[in-house]
Amino acid sequence: MCRALAYLGQPVLLDTLLYQSDSALIRQSYMPKMLHMLNLAGFGMRAWDRHSFDAEKPFSYASTSLPVFDRNLKALAEKIRATCLLAHVRGVAYSTDAEISLQNVHPFQYPGFKLALAHNGDLAHMRDMKPLLLQHLKPDIAMRISGTTDSEWIYALLASQLEDPTRQCSAAELVRGVDQTLMIIRDTRAQLGINVSSSVNLFITTGEQLAAVRYCFDFGCYRTEDPAKVHEANLSFLSLWYTSGREYGFHDGEWKMTGGADTADAIMIASEPLTRDTSTWLEVPEYSMIYADTRGGRPSVEIHYLG
């Protein structure tokens, strides 16, 4: 399982989110608080700065190197201030079957597409599902798939549900697209008789919109013939948290988001809280999608429950 975070709001130095906070994302790659698994299969990010050249196009970075030793990433993080960020450290099962490559590093964002996506979870029997899922992909999107992950297929499937993934979509269209994507996966699993617990926590952004999904198919169902192979994700719902306020930074000797939801101009969503004090963080409900955009100059947060 992986770790991810998404941010939308006032400009923030990437170093703050990736390295400096108590449980910054890079720290979570080797010392996660809510997952007993290392995340050492690569790092990727998309970062938007509304004051940069060609502001609609994000800074893009991907590497299969261990992020804690990545000097290039650290140097960039100390210079870039972003108004929107989607970052991901990849974790894979301890297996010789796992493929570590740049094509498999999240987030996924096809050239020209507004939508970017990162995934925390694992769809069981994905290899069996691909022929059936292919029927629901737009041909020009299916041709873009270059990696081997279930995550990229989820991304391609979601993009195929949008009328035009190259433009900004509305909140309603994005919710509908997520709902349709989950329904297609659910129906495909049913056709193949797949009923093994499979987590699908999604982080989605367009640079101006932010969304995250906390979802699991057949939660708690697993085969018991070999208990040693039961992954911890089957035993507890994968974590997903968010916090909002006026400014995130180091205040009064601790990392925190100042202000509250009533005056918020920033929101952060993460696999687990980045701060030692978690009292200002809220857990995203299971089987739901949290959505935020910058209407009126401030993030407006909505919770949508999924079928």
N, C-alpha and C positions, 0 to 999 in steps of 0.2 A: 504494500500500500504506500501511497505517496503523501506528500504534504504540499499544500498550496495556500496562497493568499491573493486577495484582490483588494485594491484600494481605489477610491474615487473621492476627489475633493480638492482642497487647497494644495499647492505644490509641497511635496515632501521629499527630502533627500533619500534616495534609495538605500543608502548605507544604514539609515535609521531602521528600515523595515527588514533588510536582509541580514545585517550583521550586529547592530548595536543593542537592540532591544533584548530584554531578559530571555525570551524564547524566540528570537528572530528566526526567520525562515531557514537561513543557512545553519543555524544551531540545531534546528529540528531535523536536519539531514543526518546527524549523528547522535542527537540526544533529544528525541521527541518525548514529550510528557504524556501523551495520550495514545501512544502506539509503541509496542515493543518490537520495533523492526527498524533497521537502518535504511536510509534512503540515499543510496550511493550510485545510482544509475544515470545521473546526469542532472543538469539544471537548464531551465529555459525561462524566458520572460518576454513580455511585450510591455513597453512603457511609453505613455503618451505625455507630451509636454505641449500645452496649448500655445506656448510662446516660441516653440522651435520652428525651424524651416519645414514647410509641408507638414503642418501640425496634425493633419488627419492620419499621417503615416507614423506608426510607432517605432521607437527604438526596438531593435530585435536582437536577442542574444540566445545562443544555444550551445551547449557543450556537454560532452560525455565525461568530462573530467570531474573529480570530486570537488564540489563547489567550495569547500572550506580551504582548499589549496589553490583555487583559481585566482591568480593575481590579476588577470585581465578583468574579471568580473568585479573584484574588489576596487580596482582603479576606476572603473566606470561608475560603480555605486557611490563613490565619494564625489563624483562630479555631476551626476544627473539628478535633477529635481523633476518629479513626475506629478501630473494631476490625475493620472490613472495608471494603475499597474496590475498586471496579471503575472504572477511568478509561481514556479513549480519545481520542486525537487522530486525526482522520480525514484520510486522504490519498486523492485521486482522480486518475485519469489526466488528463493535460493535454489536455483536449478540450472543445469547446463543447457536447458531449452530456452532460457531467457536470452533475448537479443538486445545488446546494448549498441545503439547506433544513433546518429544525429536525427535520422528520419523518425525515430521513436520518442524524441524529446518533446515534451509539451512546453508551451501551449501550441495548439495547432491553429494556423491561420493561413488559408490559401491566398496566393497573390491576388490583390484586388478585392478581397472579401473584407467586409467590416467586422465580421464575427470572429472572435478568437475564443478557444476553449481549452481548458485543462480538466483532467479527470483524476479522481481519487477513488479507486475501487478495482473490481475485477469481474468481468462477465464470464461466467463458467461456460465452457464448450463453445467459445467464440468461433473456432475453426469450423465447427459444424453449422453455425448460424450464418456465416458469410454468404453462401449461395442464395439463401432466402432473403437476407437483408438487401442484397444487391438489387432485387426487384424494386426496392423503394428508394433507390438513389437516382438522381438525375444523371444521365450519361456523362455530361461534361464534368460533374463533380466526382463520379466514380473513377474517372480517368486520372484524377489528381492524387488518389491515394498512393502513397509511396512507402509507408511503413508497414509494420506487422501488428500494431497494437489494436486492441478492442477500442481504445480511446479515440483513435483517428476515425474509426468506423462510426462511432457515436457522433463525432464532429461532422462527418460527411452526411450522416443521416439527418442530423438537425438542420444543417445548411440546406438540404434537399426539401425540407418542409417549409422553408421560408420562400416567399414570393420572389424576392431578389436579395440574395445574401451580400451583394455588393453595395447595398444602401442601408441607411439606418432604418431599423424596424421599430414599430411601436411596442409598448409593453404587452399589449394584448396579443400581438402577433408572435412575440417571443414566448409567452406563456403557452399559446396554442401550439407552437412548434415543439416545445419541450414535451407537452402532453402527447402529441402525436408520435414523437420519437419514442417515448416510453411505451406507448401502446403498441407500436410496431415490434419493439423488442419483446414485450410481454407475449404478443400473439405468436411470434417466431419461437420463443421458448416453449409455448404450449404445443405448437405443431411438432416439435422435436422431443417433447416429453422431458424437457429440462426443468427441474425443480430444486436446483441447488442454490443456496443463498449467494446472491451476487450484488455487490454494492455499486451504486452509481452516484457518487457525489460529484457534481459538476460545477465548474467555475467558468462563467461566461462574461465577456465584455466586448464592447464596440469602441471603447475609448471615451464614450459619453454615457454609456449605460453599464450597469453591473448587475449580474444575477448569479445566484448559486442554488444548487439543487441538493437536497439531502434525501436520498432514496435508496431502497434496497429491494430487489426481487426475492421473494420467498425467504424473508429474513429468518434465520435460526434453523433452516433446513439443511442438513448435511448428512453425508453418508457416514455411518458409524463402524463400517467394517475395518477401518484403519484410523483410529482416533489420532494417531500422530500426525496425520495429514490435515486435520481440521484446523483451518486458519483462525486466528483470533477474531478476524472480522466477522466470522459466523456467530461469535458469542456475544458481541456487543455492537450496537449500531455505530458506524463510523462517525466521528465527531465533526461538527461544523458550528462555528461561532461567529458573532458579529458585534461590532461596537461602533457608535457614532458620537460625534461631538464637534467642537470648533477647531481643535488642533491636536495632532498626535506628536509627542516629543518627550524630552526629559524635563520634567517639572517637579520642583520641590524634592529632588533626590530620588525620583523614580520615573520609570517610563509609564506614560498613561495618555489617554485621550481626554483632554480637558473639555469642560462644558457638558452639555447633555443633549438629548435628542431634540429638545424644543428649539435649540439654537444651532443645531448641527449644520456644518458645511463640509463634513467629511465622513465617510463610512469605510470601514475595513471589515472584510470577511475572510476568515482563515480556518484551516483545519483544526487549529487549536489556538487559544489566546497567546498573544505575543508578550504579554506583561505578567509579572509575578502576581500582582493583585488582579484577580479576575472578576471583581465585583461589578465592573462597568461593562462586562461582556455578557451577551445573551446567547443562549443556545438556539440554533435554528431548529424548528420542530421537524420531526420525522415526516417523510412523505410531503414535503413542501418545497416551495421555491421562494427565495427572498429576492426582491428586485429593487433597484435604486437607479435613479438618473438625476440630472442636474436641472430639472425644471425650476424656474424661478431663481436660479443661481445657487440653490442648495439641494443636496440629495434628498429626494423624497422616497421613503422606504415603504414597500408593500410586501405582505406575505400572501402567497397564493398556494392553496392546498391542491395537491395533485392526485389524480385518480389511481 
